[in-house]
């Protein structure tokens, strides 16, 4: 009960700030007049930015993310889902939606059991563009017994995988627009 009364009293005391209180704030110290001007308003002072950037601290995403295909994750959601869909035939090792990294585990196709592949997909931005996706493919061939040796991956394979992801992402975006 005492804690609740203290909280209410503290909050009530904070609500009575006037413009003169803001003029005495440390940001209005002598010497800042040339930056803000003598008749600077609170809105002008806010334009300077803050510790968390121009838009402040946003814990739950913003409308601009939704317009760009984001859904609270740090990368384009269409590219993210398309990458997961495209790589779904391989076992997933890790997926970081905030960093935009998807790593598969080694996969041996049934047709070629003496070679295996591992893929890492990087989603590099929030825009649905070709330069927002990068794929690295690692290939190994059986050297005998349980030994594997690294092998060269054809660059066309990497390009084809990136194109597949982009095609799937565009398809997801079109489907999303048609459902609205």
Phi, psi and omega in degrees: 000316180294322179296320179294317179296320179296318179296314180296317179296318180296315179295321179294324180291332182281343188278351186264029181285137178249175180300324180294330176295323179289330179292335179268002179295149184305332179293344182260025180295157178305136181107338178275353181300325182289336178277310186265337188085154184293329184258033181292139178265174178298322179298321178296321180293326179292333180294342179295339183097183181208192182297325184260019178093183184293326184265002179081191180270119182241106184275337189243021180084169181228171179296328180296327177294319181295323180291333182265008179090013179267157179220050179089356175260165187278003183227174179294124185291329178292317177294322180298308181294322179296321178294316177297318179297315183293325181266011186294343179283348181255151176292136182273130178266310177203155179215124181240098183291338180277325177270343178076037182237130176237125181237127177266167172269173179297140181224129176252117177297144180301330181288331183228079183290349180266012172221153180219158184229151173223135184235138172240125178251132179243121172263118192259001181194185181260352180268149177272084182223160183293332179275005178265002178230136176223134181240136173242127180245131178246136183232138175227148176242150182290127181262357181131130180064238180256013182268139178236143178239140178297144180226160182284141175254131178297128180302334178294330178293318178296314180298318180296322179293316178297320178296321178297318179294316179297319179298316179294322179295317177297319179298316178298320180294318178296316178299321179295320180292324180288334181276354182265000000 
